[in-house]
């Protein structure tokens, strides 16, 4: 029989190995999934999701102030190509390294401990970037900033999916990942202010943009202190009593808030508690037990990484090179496409939970890929100006943003609980390294060459890989909508007991 909503301690029995850890039967996953949306869930969204706003703010600001940094009197002897090429590649390399390092720690020591540490690393490195006095210093702390944000992706996406009810998981995950673009809007508009030499000297304005990001991050850090550990992580790693107390407290608060009794949970699972999972077992699980899902995850990450690199890393250079847009005005154009990026997950997110993952993931990859091919054709024949090109990008990224966010959703929900953070980290690292390290280096040359055909080729590369990933999703995407995480992929401990 399922446990009632006020269940206390789970049943346990002695089990061999793992330093005295036993076998636990619990309804915690079902109890979390049947919760209605509440203030507790809003606290999670604000405490964890808002960091993407910071990421978008910081990354966009760097892209838009690249031209200012290269000017004499900026206080930093660096070229625009170095900022958008080497600097961007190092940022992504740091993110890939941080995702793998912190992803392993997140699965071993818990979501909460690591999402506090990773935000601290990110904020510290951002503050040091503001103090840059030489290219090597700037490059070093761009790498370390990426190192922190890579850890954020692993720790936060795993925590969000484990805390949000299955009914809302798709749309919430997409909107939270898409909130990056709210920060991008802010970064674009902030860069306009920072580049205005009537307000700030050349060597001060760009530093203040980084400082503002640190201030906002400290506010998020204060909110994040109240976000709990994932009960799913707790009961698997020998903290079953803590998981039960946490969920019981949430249930009590929700019943008071909603003025109604919660229905009984749908069922229980029995798992063998364990302290940690080795790399070997994680690799075997992901690639041997779920090879199709592994191919799907890699395809989605590589496709979206190349599409975004094809457009965003050369955004300012394209406008200034081909349309004579002033460096102080590129932020207005970027704010428009950033707004389109955020509206995509906001408008389309619910459809991932209703129409379903397969149709929506495939559609939000193939459609923007085709639209970008059309944009490349129009650009190559000289049919676009700065405004119409931006409008085309805005439409492309409206759909692509929902697709790109679904890559994080996919890898965070289709693998077993014990491997979740590491799986996110691995696919993020491999996919982003393929598109995010090679992408800036390739696209920086193509978009800054001044040759129309080179820039059109950059668009086509991104479009082609996005369409290819969409075709993979059409065949391999998992119907995970409105299903519990344990139903999509049984915990390793539960599988082992069954065999």
QUIQUI-V107013 format. One record per backbone hydrogen bond with DSSP energy under -1.0 kcal/mol. CO is the residue of the C=O (numbers start at 0). NH is the residue of the N-H. E is the energy in kcal/mol with one decimal. If there is no record, write none. Layout:
BEGIN
co: [CO & CO]
nh: [NH & NH]
e: [E & E]
END
This chain:
BEGIN
co: [3 & 10 & 12 & 17 & 21 & 22 & 23 & 25 & 26 & 27 & 28 & 29 & 31 & 37 & 38 & 39 & 40 & 41 & 42 & 43 & 44 & 48 & 49 & 50 & 51 & 52 & 53 & 54 & 55 & 56 & 57 & 58 & 59 & 60 & 64 & 65 & 67 & 70 & 75 & 78 & 79 & 80 & 81 & 84 & 85 & 86 & 87 & 88 & 89 & 90 & 91 & 92 & 93 & 94 & 95 & 96 & 97 & 98 & 99 & 100 & 101 & 102 & 103 & 104 & 105 & 109 & 110 & 111 & 112 & 113 & 115 & 116 & 117 & 118 & 119 & 120 & 121 & 122 & 123 & 124 & 125 & 128 & 133 & 134 & 135 & 136 & 137 & 138 & 139 & 140 & 141 & 142 & 143 & 144 & 145 & 146 & 147 & 148 & 149 & 150 & 151 & 152 & 153 & 154 & 155 & 156 & 157 & 158 & 159 & 164 & 164 & 167 & 168 & 169 & 170 & 171 & 172 & 173 & 174 & 176 & 177 & 178 & 178 & 179 & 180 & 181 & 182 & 183 & 184 & 185 & 186 & 187 & 188 & 189 & 190 & 192 & 194 & 195 & 195 & 200 & 200 & 203 & 204 & 206 & 207 & 208 & 209 & 210 & 211 & 212 & 213 & 214 & 215 & 216 & 217 & 218 & 219 & 222 & 223 & 229 & 230 & 231 & 232 & 233 & 235 & 238 & 239 & 240 & 241 & 242 & 243 & 244 & 245 & 246 & 247 & 248 & 249 & 250 & 251 & 252 & 253 & 254 & 254 & 268 & 270 & 277 & 278 & 279 & 280 & 281 & 282 & 283 & 283 & 289 & 290 & 291 & 292 & 293 & 294 & 295 & 296 & 297 & 298 & 299 & 300 & 301 & 302 & 303 & 304 & 305 & 306 & 307 & 311 & 313 & 314 & 315 & 316 & 317 & 318 & 318 & 325 & 328 & 329 & 330 & 331 & 332 & 333 & 334 & 335 & 336 & 337 & 338 & 339 & 341 & 342 & 343 & 344 & 347 & 348 & 349 & 350 & 350 & 355 & 356 & 357 & 358 & 359 & 361 & 362 & 364 & 365 & 366 & 367 & 368 & 369 & 370 & 371 & 372 & 373 & 374 & 375 & 376 & 377 & 378 & 384 & 385 & 386 & 387 & 388 & 389 & 390 & 391 & 392 & 393 & 394 & 395 & 396 & 398 & 399 & 400 & 401 & 404 & 405 & 406 & 407 & 409 & 409 & 415 & 416 & 418 & 419 & 420 & 421 & 422 & 423 & 424 & 425 & 426 & 427 & 428 & 429 & 430 & 431 & 432 & 432 & 436 & 437 & 438 & 439 & 441 & 442 & 443 & 450 & 451 & 452 & 453 & 454 & 455 & 456 & 457 & 458 & 459 & 460 & 461 & 462 & 463 & 464 & 465 & 466 & 467 & 468 & 469 & 471 & 472 & 477 & 479 & 483 & 484 & 490 & 491 & 492 & 493 & 494]
nh: [6 & 24 & 22 & 20 & 272 & 12 & 270 & 268 & 30 & 31 & 32 & 33 & 34 & 41 & 42 & 43 & 44 & 45 & 46 & 47 & 48 & 51 & 53 & 54 & 55 & 56 & 57 & 58 & 59 & 60 & 61 & 62 & 63 & 64 & 68 & 69 & 70 & 73 & 77 & 82 & 83 & 84 & 86 & 88 & 89 & 90 & 91 & 92 & 93 & 94 & 95 & 96 & 97 & 98 & 99 & 100 & 101 & 102 & 103 & 104 & 105 & 106 & 107 & 108 & 109 & 113 & 114 & 115 & 116 & 117 & 119 & 120 & 121 & 122 & 123 & 124 & 125 & 126 & 127 & 128 & 129 & 131 & 137 & 138 & 139 & 140 & 141 & 142 & 143 & 144 & 145 & 146 & 147 & 148 & 149 & 150 & 151 & 152 & 153 & 154 & 155 & 156 & 157 & 158 & 159 & 160 & 161 & 162 & 163 & 167 & 168 & 171 & 172 & 173 & 174 & 175 & 176 & 177 & 178 & 179 & 180 & 181 & 182 & 183 & 184 & 185 & 186 & 187 & 188 & 189 & 190 & 191 & 192 & 193 & 194 & 195 & 196 & 198 & 199 & 203 & 204 & 207 & 208 & 210 & 211 & 212 & 213 & 214 & 215 & 216 & 217 & 218 & 219 & 220 & 221 & 222 & 223 & 225 & 226 & 233 & 234 & 235 & 236 & 238 & 273 & 242 & 243 & 244 & 245 & 246 & 247 & 248 & 249 & 250 & 251 & 252 & 253 & 254 & 255 & 256 & 257 & 258 & 259 & 25 & 23 & 281 & 282 & 283 & 284 & 285 & 286 & 287 & 288 & 293 & 294 & 295 & 296 & 297 & 298 & 299 & 300 & 301 & 302 & 303 & 304 & 305 & 306 & 307 & 308 & 309 & 310 & 311 & 314 & 317 & 318 & 319 & 320 & 321 & 322 & 324 & 328 & 331 & 333 & 334 & 335 & 336 & 337 & 338 & 339 & 340 & 341 & 342 & 343 & 345 & 346 & 347 & 348 & 350 & 351 & 352 & 354 & 355 & 359 & 360 & 361 & 362 & 363 & 365 & 366 & 368 & 369 & 370 & 371 & 372 & 373 & 374 & 375 & 376 & 377 & 378 & 379 & 380 & 382 & 381 & 388 & 389 & 390 & 391 & 392 & 393 & 394 & 395 & 396 & 397 & 398 & 399 & 400 & 402 & 403 & 404 & 405 & 408 & 409 & 410 & 411 & 412 & 413 & 418 & 419 & 422 & 423 & 424 & 425 & 426 & 427 & 428 & 429 & 430 & 431 & 432 & 433 & 434 & 435 & 436 & 437 & 440 & 441 & 442 & 443 & 445 & 446 & 447 & 454 & 455 & 456 & 457 & 458 & 459 & 460 & 461 & 462 & 463 & 464 & 465 & 466 & 467 & 468 & 469 & 470 & 471 & 472 & 473 & 475 & 476 & 479 & 482 & 487 & 488 & 494 & 495 & 496 & 497 & 498]
e: [-1.7 & -1.8 & -2.0 & -1.6 & -2.5 & -1.1 & -2.7 & -2.5 & -2.6 & -2.3 & -2.2 & -1.4 & -1.1 & -1.6 & -2.1 & -1.5 & -2.3 & -2.7 & -2.6 & -2.5 & -1.7 & -1.7 & -1.1 & -2.1 & -2.7 & -2.3 & -2.7 & -2.7 & -2.1 & -1.8 & -1.9 & -2.0 & -2.4 & -2.1 & -2.6 & -1.3 & -1.4 & -1.6 & -1.7 & -1.7 & -2.5 & -2.0 & -3.5 & -2.4 & -2.6 & -2.1 & -2.2 & -2.6 & -2.5 & -2.0 & -2.5 & -2.3 & -3.0 & -2.3 & -1.8 & -2.5 & -2.8 & -1.9 & -1.7 & -1.5 & -2.6 & -1.9 & -1.4 & -3.6 & -1.6 & -1.0 & -2.4 & -1.2 & -1.6 & -3.0 & -1.6 & -2.3 & -2.4 & -2.5 & -2.4 & -2.3 & -1.9 & -2.3 & -1.9 & -1.8 & -1.4 & -1.8 & -2.1 & -2.9 & -2.3 & -2.3 & -1.5 & -2.0 & -2.0 & -1.8 & -2.1 & -2.1 & -1.9 & -2.2 & -2.5 & -1.3 & -1.6 & -1.9 & -1.4 & -2.5 & -2.8 & -1.5 & -1.3 & -1.6 & -3.0 & -1.9 & -1.4 & -1.2 & -2.1 & -1.6 & -1.0 & -2.4 & -2.4 & -2.3 & -2.6 & -2.6 & -2.4 & -2.4 & -1.1 & -1.1 & -2.1 & -1.1 & -1.4 & -1.5 & -2.1 & -2.1 & -3.0 & -2.6 & -2.4 & -2.8 & -2.1 & -1.1 & -1.4 & -2.8 & -2.3 & -1.0 & -1.1 & -1.8 & -2.3 & -1.8 & -2.0 & -1.8 & -1.2 & -1.9 & -2.4 & -1.4 & -1.6 & -1.9 & -2.4 & -2.1 & -1.9 & -1.4 & -1.9 & -2.3 & -1.6 & -1.7 & -2.7 & -1.8 & -1.6 & -2.1 & -2.5 & -1.1 & -1.6 & -3.0 & -2.9 & -2.0 & -2.3 & -2.3 & -2.5 & -2.5 & -2.4 & -2.1 & -2.1 & -2.8 & -2.1 & -2.1 & -2.6 & -2.4 & -1.9 & -2.4 & -2.9 & -1.3 & -1.0 & -2.6 & -3.0 & -2.0 & -2.9 & -2.5 & -2.5 & -2.6 & -2.6 & -2.0 & -1.6 & -1.9 & -2.3 & -2.2 & -2.5 & -2.3 & -2.3 & -2.4 & -2.1 & -2.4 & -2.4 & -2.1 & -1.9 & -2.2 & -2.0 & -2.2 & -2.0 & -2.3 & -1.2 & -2.8 & -1.1 & -2.6 & -1.9 & -2.5 & -2.5 & -2.4 & -1.3 & -1.7 & -2.0 & -1.2 & -2.3 & -2.2 & -1.2 & -1.6 & -2.4 & -1.9 & -1.8 & -1.9 & -1.9 & -2.3 & -1.5 & -1.7 & -2.9 & -3.0 & -2.0 & -1.2 & -1.3 & -1.2 & -1.0 & -1.9 & -1.5 & -3.2 & -2.1 & -2.3 & -2.4 & -2.8 & -2.0 & -1.4 & -2.4 & -2.4 & -2.2 & -1.8 & -1.9 & -2.0 & -2.6 & -2.1 & -2.3 & -2.7 & -2.5 & -1.6 & -2.5 & -1.4 & -2.8 & -1.7 & -2.0 & -2.3 & -2.5 & -2.4 & -1.9 & -2.4 & -2.9 & -1.3 & -1.2 & -2.3 & -2.2 & -1.9 & -3.5 & -2.4 & -1.6 & -1.8 & -2.6 & -2.0 & -1.3 & -1.3 & -1.5 & -1.7 & -1.2 & -2.9 & -2.5 & -2.4 & -2.8 & -2.5 & -2.5 & -2.7 & -3.0 & -2.3 & -2.4 & -2.2 & -2.2 & -2.2 & -3.9 & -1.3 & -1.2 & -1.2 & -2.6 & -3.5 & -2.1 & -1.8 & -3.0 & -1.2 & -1.6 & -2.3 & -1.9 & -1.8 & -1.9 & -2.1 & -2.3 & -1.9 & -2.5 & -2.7 & -2.0 & -1.8 & -2.3 & -2.1 & -2.0 & -1.9 & -2.0 & -1.8 & -2.2 & -1.9 & -2.7 & -2.1 & -2.2 & -1.7 & -1.8 & -2.2 & -2.3 & -2.7 & -1.8 & -1.7 & -1.6]
END
